[in-house]
Amino acid sequence: MNENLITGLDIGSGKILGITGYLSDTGIDILGTEIVEVPENFITKGRITDIEGVTNLLFDVFDSLSEQVKERISYVTIGIGGGYVKGSIYSKKIEITPNGREINKNDIQFLKKEIKNSIMAGKEVGEKILTILPQFYIIDGHNITTKLPIGMHGNTLEMKVLAISVEINPVKDIGHCIESAGGQIEHIFPHAWASGEATLTEEEKEMGCLLIDMGKGTTDIAIYFKNTITEVASFRIGGWYIDNDLSAVLYTPIELAEELKINYGYCNYLKMKENKDPKLLEEIEISSPSGKIIGKVTVEKISEIVYARVTEILYDYVKPVVVKNSLSVSLAGGVIITGGCSKLKGIIELSSDIFKLPVRIGVPIRTYNLDKNFQKPEYSSAFGLITLASKQLKERQKSFYDKLKETFAKIKKNFKKGLRKIK
């Protein structure tokens, strides 16, 4: 097995996208991609509901990637969301003894161990900690701006972290499907983290921004500030709910409802109504489940339903998380919306009204050696996952070489000692 092969696997309610690449000294060279559509009811609200069906789809993805790469795909990096991910802030303070002495590496390690013990003690049954992200350090009650306070002096040292946890059982279901299809999970990241990795600039992360990934079945968010993720959240609501509403109200199949949403649903419906936009008066034919034309519906009616559901997602679900964090972070970098639903008409205008911030659509900044057909918001999470997988591999390789250097240094030191004794 080639250890430099990495695979990102985005398992969504509407599609599964696998990307395999080779990590070299110059970056990632994409060797294979495979997309398969996920039938209705295979994955609902971000959770697998048909184990056998999803396993078969994953088998097809692995088989296609292996054929393109000419090597078996074994380990994958996946994303998780679906309302099963949450972030919690923890803090821990220790005394520096004697008071006023210089803070060293051992103090940092001890503090990290203490805060990890606190997190594990407070973990709910059925939860797993995915990662712990340091936020900042506090010395004698004052926030410090340096990444590590080593070399500074103080009486107390406090550390705040964001612990990202996930419900275990949905992850077990995904793992079962992947293993049955011939693969293994190597790393797990929140969907919003992966999408942010693919779409955000370093300036946006530093200034502070809100990343919203609106998919078919779920909506995932991440808040960044000073180049650190300060909050993650996930909700079991997405584009499918708009389709379902349209289908129920217009008595039309879900597939046609989705087409109506994409082609004729305007999220900025209220503004268009105020301006008496003539587009709203346009009439669209609708069909029954049997395919028979059963009448017409105006763009205004379609847009009214789309507007109501998207407003619910952004205002009732996402905005409260933003408001909760508004005292501790700045969002000067604005709002970045990605995922399939970010392609809805007028979503920038509606989002700007709700958050009172600049808004843009997020697409993968780097598609590596692939063409621009992959530079679409629905592919953001997959590209973010393979990028995160490459960073994990680099860290593992660096750690290995660092330990190797330490070992050789010790051997060299002991050898010199031996020579001196002989002399």
N, C-alpha and C positions, 0 to 999 in steps of 0.2 A: 504494500500500500504506500502511495506517495504521500508523505506527511504534509507537503505543501499544497495539497488539494483542499479547497474549502467549498462548502455548499450552504447557501442560504435558502430556507424553505418557508415561504409565506403561505400559511394555510388559512384561507378566508372562507366566508360563507358563500361567495360566488365563484371563487377560483382558487386553484393552488398553483403557485409559481415557484419553480426551483431554478436556482442559478448556481452553476459550478465554475470555479475559477482556480487559477494557479497563482500562488503568491511568490513573486520573484523579488529581486533587489530593487527593481524599478516600479513595482506596483502589482496590481491584479490583472491577469490576462483571463478574460472570460472564455471558457472552453465549451460551455453548453448551457442551454436554457430550455425549459419545458413548461408550458401552461396547459392546464386542463380545467374545464368548467366543472363546477360542483353542482349537481342536481339539487332541486328543492328538497328540504327536509334531511339532507345529509349532515349539515351543520346548522344549528339553530341558536341564535343569540350567542354566537361565539363558542358553542359547545357541540362536540361531535354527538350526533344522535343516531348515526348508522355506522357502526364500527366496521362492518364488512365492506360497505360501500366505499368509505374513505380509505380503507386499507388497499382496496383494488386500485383506486385512483393514485395513491402514493406509489404503489408497485409500478404503475405505468410511468410515473414521473421518474422514479429511480432507474427504470429500465432504459428510458430514452436518454437520460443524462449519462448513464454508464456507456451507452453505445456511442454517444458523441465524444465523450472523454477518452474512450478506449480503456477504461479502468472502472472497477466496481466502486460505486458510491457507498460509503459506509457511515460517515459521521456528518450530521447536519446541525446547523444553527437555526433555531426556530423563534418565532415571535409569539407572544401570548397577550391576550386582551380580554374582550368579551365580558367585561364587568367582573373579572376574576382577579384583577390586579389593583393594588392600592399602595399608596405611599404614606408613611407615618414618620413624623419627626421625633427623634430621641435625643436626649442630651445627658451628659455625665460630667461631674466635676470631681477633681482630685486635689489634695493638698500637696504643695511642693515643699519638701522638707530637706534641709532647713529652709525656712522662709527666705525668699529673695535669691535663691541660687539659680544657676543657669539651667534652663530646661534642656534635657538631652533626649536621645533616641529611645532610651529605655522608658522614659516618662510617656512618650507617645504610644509605644507598644502596650504599656500597662493600661493606659486610658482606652485604647482601642479594644483591649480584651475585656475591660470592665463594661464598656458600652455594649459590646456584643453579648455579654452575659445578660445585661438588662433587656436587650431586645428578645433574646431567646426565652427569657422568663415571661415576657409579656405576650409572646406569640400565641395566637388562638389555635385551638385544636383544628386540624385540617388545613393549616396554612404552612407554607414553606417560604423562607426568606430567599429571594432571588439574588439580591445584592444590597450592599450598604454603601451609600455615597456620602463621603464627608462634605459638610456644608461650610463650616468655618470654626475657628478656635477663638476662645475667649480667655484672656489673661487678666486676672484681678478685676473681672467685671467689664473689661473693654474688648470689643471685637478687634481682631487683628486682620490685616489684609494679606499677609504672607501666607503661602500655601502651608508651610510647616513652621512652627514657632521655635525650632531648635536654635539654641544660642541666645534666646531672649531670657529675661529674668522675671520671676513672679512668685507670688504666694499661693495662687490657685490657678489651675488650668482646666478649662471646660471645653468640651467638644460637642458640636451638634451635627447630626447625620440624618439623612433620609434613608429609611429602610423600606425597600420595595418588596412586598410580599405577594404571593399568589396562592389561590386555592389549589390544593394538591390533586383532588380527583380529576378535574378537567385536564390537568397536565398528564396524569397517569393514562387517561384515555388516548391522548395524542401520542404518548410514548408507546402505548400498546399497538396502535396502528402503524407507527413508523417501524417498530421492531418486527411486526408481522410482515411488513413489506420489504424487510431486509436491511434496514438502517438502524442507527442509534442517535439519540440526542446528545450533542456535545455541549452546546450552550443554549441558554434561554434568555431572551430579552423582551421587555414590554414592547408592544407594537409601536407605541408612540415614540419610544427611544430610537427604535430602528428607523422609523420615518423621519425623525429629526436628524439622524445621522446622515441621511441621504439628501435632505432638502435644505437644511439651514446653513447659513454662512457663519463664519466665526464671529463676525461683527454682531449678528443677530443674537447669538448665544451669549456674547459678552454684555450687550446692552440690556438683554432681557426680552423674551418673546414667549408667545403662546403658540404651541403647535397643536393643531386639531387634525386627527386622521379620521375622516368619516367614511366608513366602509358600508357594505351592504347590510350586515347584521349588527355591527357595533360601532361605537364612537370612542376613540382613545385620545387622551390629551397628555401633553407634557409641558411644564413651565420651566424655562431656562432663565438663569440670571448669573452674571459673572462667570460664564462658561461652565456652569454646573446645572444639572437638573435639580430643581428645588421641589417639584411636585409631579406626580403621575396619577392619573385616574382613568377609569374605563367604565363605559356604560353599555348596557345591552339594548341599544336602540340605534338604528341606522337607516340606510336608504330603503330597505325592504318594507319598512313600516309605511313609507310614502306610497310604495307600490300597492300595498295591501289596502290602504285607505282609498286610493283611486279605484282599485278593483271592486271594493265593496260598494262605494257610492255610485259608480257608473255601470255596475253589473257587467264588467268586462274581464277577460282572463288576465292573470297577473303579468304575463309576458307583454301583453299590449299595454297594460297599465304602466309598466316600466318604460316603454317607448314613449308614451304620452308624457311621462314625467321628464324624460331627457329632452324631448323635442319641443314641448310646449309649456313646460312648467317654469314659471318665473318666481324666484325667491323674493325679488323686489316688487312683488305684486302691489303692495300698498302705494308705493311711490308712483308706479305706472297708473294706478287708478286715480290718484290725485292729479296726475298730469293728463288724464284722459287719453292714454296711449291707445291708438286704434288697433294695435296688435291684440288687445284683450277681446275685441269683438269677433275675431276670426273664429270660424266654426270648424271642428274636426269630427270626421266620422268615427264612430266606435262600433265594435263588433261584440257579439255574444260569444260564449264558449264554443258554440258550434260553427262560428265563423260568419254568421249572418249579420249584416249591417242592421243595427237596431236603433240608430238615431245619430244625433250630433251633439257635441258639447263645445262650449266656448273655451278659448284659451284662458279667459278670466276664471272660469270654474275650476279648471285644472290647476291654475296658478294659486288660487285661493287655498286649495288643499295642500299643495306643495309648501306654500308659505307658512301655513299653520304648523305643519309637522317640523319643518326645519327650524322655525322659531322656537318650538318646544325644545328641540335638541340643544340649540345654542343658548337660549335664555334660561330655561328651567334646569338643565343639566350642567352645562359647561360654565356659564357665568358665575354661579355660586362658588365654584372652586377658585375662579379668578379673584372674586371679591375677598374670599378668605385669605388669599395670599397677597392682596394689594398693599398691605402695610409693610411687608418685609421685602418685596421685590418690585422692580420697575419693569414695565413692558415697553420700553422705548423702541425696541426692535419690531413691535407690532404683532400682528396675528398672521400665521401661515397655515393655510388650510390645504390638506392633501387627501389622498384616498379617492375612490370612485365618485363619491358625492360632491367632491370639490368642483366637478365639471358642470354642476347644475347652473342654469342661467340665473344671473343676478345675485349669486351667493356672496360675492365680494361686497356689493352694496348693502345687503341685509346684515352681514357680519359687522361691517363698519358702523352701522347704526346701533347695533346691539352693544359692541365693545368700545365704541368711541375711540378706535385706534386704526392706524393704517392696516390694510389687509392685502395679502397677495396669495396666489395659488402656488403651492409647493410641488415642484417636479424634481426628480433625481438630478442633482448637479453633475454627478459623474456617472456615466453609463459605461465607463472604461472603453473597451474596444468595440462595443456594440453600436449599431446605428441609432439615429435619433427617434426611431419608432418606439424605442423603449423609454424615451424621456416623457413619461406620462405619470400623472399623480397616482394612478392605481398600482403602479409598480414601485412606489417609494419604499415601502416596508421591505421588500425583497432585496433591493439594492443596499438598503441600510443594514440588513442582516449579514450580507456577505462582507460588507465593510467592517462591521463589528467583529465578525469571525476572523478577519485578517489581523485586526488589532490584538485579539486574544492570542493568535498564533505567534505574532511578533513578540509579545510579552513573554510567552512560554519559552520561545527560543532564546530571548535575551537572558531570562532567568537561568536557563541551562548553561549558557556560555559564561555568565557571571560566576556561577558555582564552580565551573570548570577552571576559571581563572584563579578563584580563591584556592582551589585544591592544588593547582600548580605552584601558587605562591607559597603555600605551606610546605610543599615538598622541597621547593628551592631553599626556603628558610632553614628547614631541618637539615638539608644537605650541607649548607654552609656551616651550621653548628657542628655537624659531624667532622667536617674538614678541620675546623679550629681545634677540636679535641685531639685529632690525630697529630696535628702540629705540636 
